[in-house]
Amino acid sequence: MRKLDLIIPGLIGTAVVGITVAPPAMSGGEGVKLSGKGEFLATYLHLDDNGKKVIQGGEASDYWTLGGAGALDFAWRALNLQADFSAEGNLNEKSADDTYRHSYGGGIHVGWRDPELGSFGAFGTVGHVKINNVGGNDPDTIAWGVGLEGQTFFDPFTLYLQAGYLDREPRSSGGDVDALKNAGFGRAVGRYFYGDDFKLEAEASYTQGKMDPDEDNVWILGWRADAEYRLGGTPVSGFVGYTGARYDQDDDSDVLYEHRIAFGVRVYFGQESLKANDRNGVSLDLPRYLEWNGQIAGALE
């Protein structure tokens, strides 16, 4: 077993415990200010190949996943550090071939932030992806990424831009040869606040890299929209959203569409509203590179 297979779940567990027990009082006063959130969600996932036979017999095109995530934000004057952790598992993993089984990972964001203006910094992330094979020998890989990111704050609106590089461990280290490698990506996220506790969010992304042993070119066009409402006077919010992606593999002219409908709950501490959290707390996130690998190394390969 590779060391990262043990380290990443350990970090996720530490984050979940920390978010559960951390008292709100830790976010106040002078010095370092701490805030965070925890999340649980259920997702229905549908894959569509438009009749191009990308999805072979025995491979799943419809299934449910369950996931959880946590994030901690440490702010000291204009310096900002945020840690992210997440995990997701397919509830139908053992009955389908070449199908996304599970993923987990984490990331660190470091940068400058002014609640009146915006933020700028860098991030790094690493995670694990596993694909289910009915015949055994389930392939898995460690994937990672680095990049730059920035936010601009307006009164009711936030613009968040992120760009970077994604890769995976080499085949000689046990990496899945079908997974995404040597890829560049860019994301644009917009958030609009109706009052302090109702948020609408939309995203568009583009990724280009390599896949498969013969290093086929692959392009990923992604989009997302969701809404979140926080119950007044409580740390609890509910959310629902739709996420989509188009995967293009040039050598085989394969095209795969991914559609996700998700809903769940989040629990916050350290910030009094969704808008305050956006400007002063956990407001950064990571590209969907683990989920992308789940389809590239799964149904698309």
C-alpha positions as CSV (number, residue, x, y, z in Angstrom):
1,M,0.0,0.0,0.0
2,R,1.4,3.4,-1.0
3,K,2.0,5.9,1.9
4,L,-0.5,8.5,0.4
5,D,-3.2,5.9,0.5
6,L,-2.9,6.2,4.3
7,I,-2.0,9.9,4.7
8,I,-4.9,11.3,2.6
9,P,-7.8,9.5,4.6
10,G,-6.0,10.6,7.8
11,L,-6.0,14.2,6.8
12,I,-9.7,14.0,5.9
13,G,-10.6,12.4,9.2
14,T,-8.6,15.1,11.1
15,A,-10.5,17.8,9.2
16,V,-13.9,16.3,9.9
17,V,-13.2,15.9,13.6
18,G,-11.8,19.5,13.8
19,I,-14.8,21.0,12.2
20,T,-17.1,19.1,14.5
21,V,-15.5,20.1,17.8
22,A,-14.1,23.5,17.0
23,P,-15.9,26.2,19.1
24,P,-17.2,29.4,17.5
25,A,-15.2,31.4,20.0
26,M,-12.0,30.4,18.3
27,S,-12.8,32.7,15.3
28,G,-13.0,35.9,17.3
29,G,-10.5,38.1,19.1
30,E,-7.0,39.2,18.0
31,G,-4.5,37.1,16.2
32,V,-5.4,34.1,14.0
33,K,-9.1,33.9,13.1
34,L,-10.4,30.4,12.5
35,S,-13.6,29.5,10.5
36,G,-14.7,26.5,8.6
37,K,-17.4,24.3,7.2
38,G,-18.4,20.6,6.9
39,E,-20.5,19.2,4.1
40,F,-22.5,16.0,3.3
41,L,-24.1,15.4,-0.1
42,A,-25.9,12.8,-2.2
43,T,-25.4,12.9,-6.0
44,Y,-27.3,11.2,-8.9
45,L,-24.9,10.8,-11.9
46,H,-25.9,10.1,-15.5
47,L,-23.5,9.4,-18.4
48,D,-24.5,9.8,-22.0
49,D,-22.5,9.0,-25.1
50,N,-25.0,10.1,-27.7
51,G,-25.1,6.6,-29.2
52,K,-21.3,6.5,-29.9
53,K,-20.9,3.3,-27.8
54,V,-18.4,4.9,-25.4
55,I,-20.3,3.2,-22.6
56,Q,-19.8,-0.5,-23.1
57,G,-21.9,-3.4,-21.9
58,G,-21.5,-3.9,-18.2
59,E,-20.5,-0.3,-17.6
60,A,-22.8,1.9,-15.4
61,S,-24.4,5.0,-16.9
62,D,-26.6,5.8,-14.0
63,Y,-25.7,5.6,-10.3
64,W,-25.7,7.4,-6.9
65,T,-22.7,8.6,-4.9
66,L,-22.4,9.8,-1.4
67,G,-19.8,12.4,-0.4
68,G,-18.4,14.5,2.4
69,A,-16.1,17.5,2.6
70,G,-14.5,19.8,5.2
71,A,-12.6,23.0,5.0
72,L,-10.7,25.2,7.6
73,D,-9.7,28.8,7.1
74,F,-6.9,30.5,9.1
75,A,-6.7,34.3,8.7
76,W,-4.0,36.5,10.2
77,R,-4.2,40.2,9.1
78,A,-4.0,40.0,5.3
79,L,-2.5,36.5,5.2
80,N,-4.8,33.6,4.5
81,L,-4.5,29.8,4.7
82,Q,-7.2,27.4,3.8
83,A,-7.2,23.6,3.9
84,D,-9.7,21.5,2.0
85,F,-10.6,17.8,2.3
86,S,-13.2,15.7,0.4
87,A,-14.3,12.1,-0.3
88,E,-16.9,10.5,-2.6
89,G,-18.0,6.9,-3.1
90,N,-20.2,5.1,-5.7
91,L,-23.0,3.2,-4.1
92,N,-23.1,0.8,-7.1
93,E,-19.4,0.1,-7.3
94,K,-19.4,-3.7,-7.4
95,S,-21.9,-4.4,-10.1
96,A,-20.4,-2.4,-13.0
97,D,-17.2,-2.6,-15.1
98,D,-14.8,0.3,-15.9
99,T,-16.8,2.6,-13.5
100,Y,-15.7,5.3,-11.1
101,R,-15.6,3.7,-7.7
102,H,-14.4,6.3,-5.2
103,S,-12.0,9.2,-4.7
104,Y,-10.6,11.2,-1.8
105,G,-8.1,14.1,-1.5
106,G,-7.2,17.4,0.0
107,G,-5.6,20.7,-0.8
108,I,-3.9,23.8,0.6
109,H,-4.5,27.5,-0.4
110,V,-2.1,30.2,0.6
111,G,-2.5,33.9,-0.2
112,W,-3.4,37.5,0.5
113,R,-7.0,38.6,1.2
114,D,-8.7,42.0,1.8
115,P,-12.5,41.5,2.6
116,E,-13.2,44.8,0.8
117,L,-11.3,44.1,-2.3
118,G,-10.5,40.5,-3.0
119,S,-7.8,37.8,-2.7
120,F,-4.9,36.4,-4.6
121,G,-2.8,33.3,-3.9
122,A,-1.6,29.8,-4.9
123,F,-2.9,26.3,-4.2
124,G,-1.8,22.7,-4.3
125,T,-3.8,19.5,-4.2
126,V,-3.4,15.7,-4.1
127,G,-5.9,12.9,-4.2
128,H,-6.6,9.2,-4.9
129,V,-9.0,7.8,-7.6
130,K,-10.1,4.2,-8.0
131,I,-11.9,2.5,-10.9
132,N,-14.0,-0.6,-10.5
133,N,-13.3,-3.6,-12.7
134,V,-15.6,-6.6,-12.5
135,G,-12.7,-9.0,-13.2
136,G,-10.6,-7.6,-10.4
137,N,-7.3,-5.7,-10.6
138,D,-9.1,-2.4,-9.9
139,P,-6.9,0.4,-11.2
140,D,-6.2,3.3,-9.0
141,T,-3.9,6.4,-9.1
142,I,-2.6,9.3,-7.2
143,A,-3.4,12.6,-9.0
144,W,-2.3,16.1,-8.1
145,G,-2.4,19.7,-9.2
146,V,-1.0,23.2,-8.6
147,G,-2.0,26.7,-9.7
148,L,-2.9,30.3,-9.0
149,E,-6.2,31.8,-8.0
150,G,-7.8,35.2,-7.3
151,Q,-11.2,36.7,-6.2
152,T,-12.7,40.1,-6.7
153,F,-15.4,41.2,-4.3
154,F,-18.3,43.5,-5.3
155,D,-21.2,44.3,-3.0
156,P,-23.5,41.4,-4.0
157,F,-21.1,39.6,-6.4
158,T,-17.9,37.7,-6.2
159,L,-15.8,36.7,-9.3
160,Y,-13.4,33.8,-8.7
161,L,-10.7,32.8,-11.2
162,Q,-8.4,29.8,-11.0
163,A,-5.9,28.2,-13.4
164,G,-3.2,25.6,-13.1
165,Y,-1.6,22.3,-14.0
166,L,-2.8,18.7,-13.3
167,D,-1.0,15.4,-13.5
168,R,-0.8,11.9,-12.0
169,E,1.8,9.6,-10.6
170,P,3.8,7.7,-13.3
171,R,3.0,4.2,-14.4
172,S,6.2,3.0,-12.8
173,S,4.8,4.0,-9.4
174,G,1.5,2.2,-9.9
175,G,-0.5,5.0,-11.6
176,D,-3.5,4.2,-13.8
177,V,-2.2,4.6,-17.4
178,D,-5.7,5.7,-18.6
179,A,-5.9,8.6,-16.1
180,L,-5.5,12.3,-17.0
181,K,-1.9,13.6,-17.2
182,N,0.0,16.7,-18.3
183,A,-3.1,18.9,-18.3
184,G,-3.7,22.6,-18.0
185,F,-7.0,24.0,-16.8
186,G,-8.9,27.3,-16.2
187,R,-12.1,28.0,-14.2
188,A,-14.3,31.0,-13.7
189,V,-16.8,31.1,-10.9
190,G,-19.5,33.8,-10.2
191,R,-21.4,34.1,-6.9
192,Y,-24.4,36.4,-6.4
193,F,-25.9,37.0,-2.9
194,Y,-29.5,37.9,-2.4
195,G,-29.2,39.3,1.1
196,D,-26.6,37.7,3.4
197,D,-27.8,34.1,3.4
198,F,-29.0,33.2,-0.1
199,K,-26.3,32.5,-2.7
200,L,-26.5,31.6,-6.4
201,E,-23.3,30.3,-8.0
202,A,-22.3,29.4,-11.5
203,E,-19.1,28.0,-13.0
204,A,-17.5,27.3,-16.3
205,S,-14.2,25.4,-16.8
206,Y,-11.9,24.1,-19.6
207,T,-9.2,21.5,-19.3
208,Q,-6.8,20.0,-21.9
209,G,-4.4,17.1,-21.3
210,K,-3.4,13.5,-22.2
211,M,-4.9,10.1,-21.4
212,D,-4.4,6.4,-22.2
213,P,-1.0,4.6,-22.8
214,D,-0.7,6.2,-26.3
215,E,-1.3,9.7,-24.8
216,D,-4.4,10.6,-26.7
217,N,-5.5,14.3,-26.4
218,V,-8.5,14.8,-24.2
219,W,-10.6,18.0,-23.7
220,I,-13.0,18.6,-20.8
221,L,-15.6,21.4,-20.9
222,G,-17.3,21.8,-17.6
223,W,-20.2,23.8,-16.2
224,R,-22.1,24.1,-12.9
225,A,-25.0,26.0,-11.2
226,D,-26.3,25.7,-7.7
227,A,-28.2,27.5,-5.0
228,E,-27.6,27.6,-1.2
229,Y,-29.7,29.0,1.7
230,R,-28.6,29.3,5.3
231,L,-31.2,29.2,8.0
232,G,-31.2,32.5,9.9
233,G,-29.7,32.3,13.3
234,T,-28.2,28.8,12.7
235,P,-24.9,27.4,11.3
236,V,-26.8,25.1,8.9
237,S,-27.5,25.6,5.2
238,G,-29.1,23.5,2.5
239,F,-28.0,23.4,-1.2
240,V,-29.0,21.9,-4.5
241,G,-27.0,22.0,-7.8
242,Y,-26.3,20.7,-11.2
243,T,-22.9,19.9,-12.6
244,G,-22.1,18.9,-16.2
245,A,-19.1,18.0,-18.3
246,R,-18.2,17.1,-21.9
247,Y,-15.2,14.8,-22.4
248,D,-13.6,14.6,-25.9
249,Q,-10.9,12.0,-26.8
250,D,-9.5,12.8,-30.2
251,D,-7.8,9.5,-31.2
252,D,-11.1,7.5,-31.0
253,S,-13.4,10.4,-31.6
254,D,-15.1,9.5,-28.3
255,V,-17.5,12.0,-26.7
256,L,-18.9,11.5,-23.2
257,Y,-21.4,13.7,-21.3
258,E,-21.5,13.7,-17.5
259,H,-24.6,15.1,-15.6
260,R,-24.7,15.3,-11.8
261,I,-27.6,16.5,-9.7
262,A,-26.5,17.0,-6.0
263,F,-28.2,18.1,-2.8
264,G,-27.0,18.2,0.8
265,V,-26.3,20.2,3.9
266,R,-23.4,22.3,5.2
267,V,-22.5,23.4,8.7
268,Y,-20.5,26.5,9.2
269,F,-18.6,28.0,12.2
270,G,-16.8,31.3,12.6
271,Q,-18.8,33.4,10.2
272,E,-22.4,34.8,10.8
273,S,-23.7,34.5,7.2
274,L,-22.9,33.0,3.8
275,K,-21.8,36.4,2.5
276,A,-19.5,36.9,5.5
277,N,-18.0,33.5,4.9
278,D,-17.4,34.4,1.2
279,R,-15.4,37.5,2.2
280,N,-13.8,36.4,5.5
281,G,-13.9,32.6,5.7
282,V,-13.9,29.4,3.6
283,S,-14.4,30.8,0.1
284,L,-11.9,28.9,-2.1
285,D,-12.2,25.5,-3.6
286,L,-10.5,23.0,-5.9
287,P,-11.0,21.9,-9.6
288,R,-13.0,18.7,-10.1
289,Y,-9.9,16.7,-11.2
290,L,-10.7,13.6,-9.1
291,E,-14.2,13.4,-10.6
292,W,-12.8,14.1,-14.1
293,N,-10.3,11.2,-13.6
294,G,-13.2,9.0,-12.5
295,Q,-14.7,9.3,-16.0
296,I,-11.6,9.5,-18.1
297,A,-10.0,6.4,-16.5
298,G,-13.5,4.8,-16.3
299,A,-16.1,4.9,-19.1
300,L,-14.1,7.1,-21.5
301,E,-10.8,5.0,-21.6
